Amino acid sequence: MGGSTAQEVGRRFRDVLGHFPTSVVAITTTGPAGRPEGMVVGSFTSVSLDPPLVSFLADRSSGTLPKITAAGRFCANALAADQEPLSRRLAARGTDRFEDVSWTASAAGNPVLDGVVAWVDCRIEDVVTIGDHDLVVGRVRELRAASAKTPLLFFKGGYGDYFSTTSLLIDQLVGW
Ligand SMILES: Cc1cc2nc3c(=O)[nH]c(=O)nc-3n(C[C@H](O)[C@H](O)[C@H](O)COP(=O)(O)O)c2cc1C
């Protein structure tokens, strides 16, 4: 990328990385007085089976990140294809993100959003600064596959419901 300006490098980085599809996950927690807090990420992934760890990456400028780390716990909610409006709401700035959003509390008190595909409830195990993001590692405390809906996906800067099963790989993956 020699000869390019920092702006051009940044644009190309965003453009090419946008070609890698991601699932849309709402990270939720509660603040003082049980107020629900949360943000949308495309960076949620499983990390380790033993011990059971998952993670997501949050921009260090995020206003929600310190609320999550202060709580020391979060729930990762995999949004369903019919939840694009919910994703837009939970990624918006300057609004009450949880107004009219239905949820119930996990055993640890994190918001589990109604109608999601699956959710994983965690205690924060570690926070590692990497570049301009913090990697938040969670130890899984409770988890559920909550519905048979298809997932909400994000690809090339847009939302979509592109997933359809073409073959089942799960048998091949056992013992992988
Ligand atoms: C599909 C999608 C994926 C996103 N992925 C991330 C992410 O992985 N990490 C992140 O910090 N923000 C991500 N964002 C942006 C946040 O949702 C949100 O805009 C940001 O947290 C700003 O609000 P905050 O200051 O309250 O955190 C994503 C937004 C969308 C719509």
PDBQT file of the ligand as one rigid body, heavy atoms in Angstrom, charges set to zero:
ROOT
HETATM    1  C1  LIG A 201     -23.157  -4.298  11.794  1.00  0.00    +0.000 C 
HETATM    2  C2  LIG A 201     -22.373  -3.481  12.783  1.00  0.00    +0.000 A 
HETATM    3  C3  LIG A 201     -21.227  -4.007  13.351  1.00  0.00    +0.000 A 
HETATM    4  C4  LIG A 201     -20.483  -3.253  14.281  1.00  0.00    +0.000 A 
HETATM    5  N1  LIG A 201     -19.374  -3.815  14.832  1.00  0.00    +0.000 NA
HETATM    6  C5  LIG A 201     -18.704  -3.128  15.796  1.00  0.00    +0.000 A 
HETATM    7  C6  LIG A 201     -17.607  -3.755  16.474  1.00  0.00    +0.000 A 
HETATM    8  O1  LIG A 201     -17.253  -4.916  16.211  1.00  0.00    +0.000 OA
HETATM    9  N2  LIG A 201     -16.976  -3.030  17.425  1.00  0.00    +0.000 N 
HETATM   10  C7  LIG A 201     -17.345  -1.730  17.744  1.00  0.00    +0.000 A 
HETATM   11  O2  LIG A 201     -16.724  -1.125  18.616  1.00  0.00    +0.000 OA
HETATM   12  N3  LIG A 201     -18.399  -1.139  17.131  1.00  0.00    +0.000 NA
HETATM   13  C8  LIG A 201     -19.078  -1.800  16.177  1.00  0.00    +0.000 A 
HETATM   14  N4  LIG A 201     -20.154  -1.223  15.563  1.00  0.00    +0.000 N 
HETATM   15  C9  LIG A 201     -20.549   0.158  15.972  1.00  0.00    +0.000 C 
HETATM   16  C10 LIG A 201     -21.362   0.141  17.282  1.00  0.00    +0.000 C 
HETATM   17  O3  LIG A 201     -22.520  -0.630  17.177  1.00  0.00    +0.000 OA
HETATM   18  C11 LIG A 201     -21.845   1.548  17.752  1.00  0.00    +0.000 C 
HETATM   19  O4  LIG A 201     -22.106   2.374  16.688  1.00  0.00    +0.000 OA
HETATM   20  C12 LIG A 201     -20.832   2.157  18.641  1.00  0.00    +0.000 C 
HETATM   21  O5  LIG A 201     -20.751   1.321  19.727  1.00  0.00    +0.000 OA
HETATM   22  C13 LIG A 201     -21.171   3.600  19.053  1.00  0.00    +0.000 C 
HETATM   23  O6  LIG A 201     -21.847   3.668  20.243  1.00  0.00    +0.000 OA
HETATM   24  P1  LIG A 201     -21.138   3.706  21.693  1.00  0.00    +0.000 P 
HETATM   25  O7  LIG A 201     -20.245   4.921  21.738  1.00  0.00    +0.000 OA
HETATM   26  O8  LIG A 201     -22.276   3.763  22.632  1.00  0.00    +0.000 OA
HETATM   27  O9  LIG A 201     -20.362   2.463  21.861  1.00  0.00    +0.000 OA
HETATM   28  C14 LIG A 201     -20.898  -1.948  14.631  1.00  0.00    +0.000 A 
HETATM   29  C15 LIG A 201     -22.082  -1.416  14.074  1.00  0.00    +0.000 A 
HETATM   30  C16 LIG A 201     -22.809  -2.181  13.152  1.00  0.00    +0.000 A 
HETATM   31  C17 LIG A 201     -24.077  -1.598  12.592  1.00  0.00    +0.000 C 
ENDROOT
TORSDOF 0
